[in-house]
Amino acid sequence: MKIPKAFHPILGVLIGFILFLTGIGVLSVAFVGMIKAVEYAKPYVIEFASVINALFQNFIEWLPL
């Protein structure tokens, strides 16, 4: 079935709008996924930071200054 030329601009705008909404949806899912990953990893990062801080403090104490 051939689409009349009068509908080509309308179809172009419609396809562009659908792609725009799809892009917003993909970015939203990616953003929410990153937020959930950060919330999940936060306790482990805090624990790792405290271990690194303790090692750093011990290293400073061991230095003969």
C-alpha positions in Angstrom: 0.0 0.0 0.0 1.4 3.3 -1.0 1.3 6.2 1.5 0.2 9.5 0.0 2.9 12.2 0.0 0.7 14.5 2.1 1.1 12.1 5.1 5.0 11.9 4.9 5.6 14.9 7.1 3.0 13.8 9.6 4.5 10.3 9.7 8.0 11.8 10.1 6.9 13.9 13.1 5.1 10.9 14.6 8.1 8.6 14.2 10.4 11.3 15.7 8.0 11.7 18.7 7.9 8.0 19.3 11.7 7.8 19.1 12.0 10.8 21.5 9.7 9.1 24.0 11.6 5.8 23.7 14.9 7.7 24.4 13.4 9.3 27.4 12.2 5.9 28.7 15.6 4.3 28.1 17.4 7.2 29.9 15.0 7.0 32.8 15.5 3.3 33.2 19.3 3.8 33.1 19.1 6.6 35.7 16.9 4.6 38.1 19.2 1.6 37.6 22.3 3.7 38.5 20.5 5.1 41.6 19.6 1.6 42.8 23.2 0.4 42.2 24.6 3.3 44.2 22.2 2.7 47.0 23.1 -1.0 47.0 26.9 -0.4 47.0 26.9 2.4 49.5 27.4 0.2 52.7 30.3 -1.7 51.0 32.0 1.5 49.8 31.7 3.1 53.3 33.2 -0.1 54.8 36.0 -0.2 52.3 36.7 3.5 52.9 37.0 2.9 56.6 39.4 0.0 56.0 41.5 2.2 53.8 41.4 5.0 56.3 42.6 2.7 59.1 45.4 1.4 57.0 46.4 4.9 56.1 46.4 5.9 59.8 48.5 2.9 60.7 51.0 3.8 57.9 51.3 7.3 59.2 51.9 6.0 62.7 54.6 3.7 61.5 56.5 6.4 59.7 59.5 7.7 61.7 58.7 11.4 61.8 
